[in-house]
């Protein structure tokens, strides 16, 4: 019975959408194309972000909640942000994150 009701509901929604002239939403890849192009362009010009990601993954490794690796990652990330001149670098201390 539930499948029947769900089927009727979905059919009604499809009919209403087609009759009311509603068009399908813009595909996701088109919605974010300009933003993606900016990110790709920046990544091709500067490898700093990739180098930071590689260090975080290869040197610090898994960062489970409450682990010493997570604490090291937070300290490292805060130091990197400070080095890069970023402001508002607030972070939780003491191993209780998330």
Buried (B, 14 or more C-beta within 10 A) or exposed (E): EEEEEEEEEEEEEEEEEEEEEEEEEEEEEEEEEEEEEEEEEEEEEEEEEEEBEEEBEEEBEEBEEEBEBBBBBBEBBBEBBEEEEEEEEEEEEEEEBE
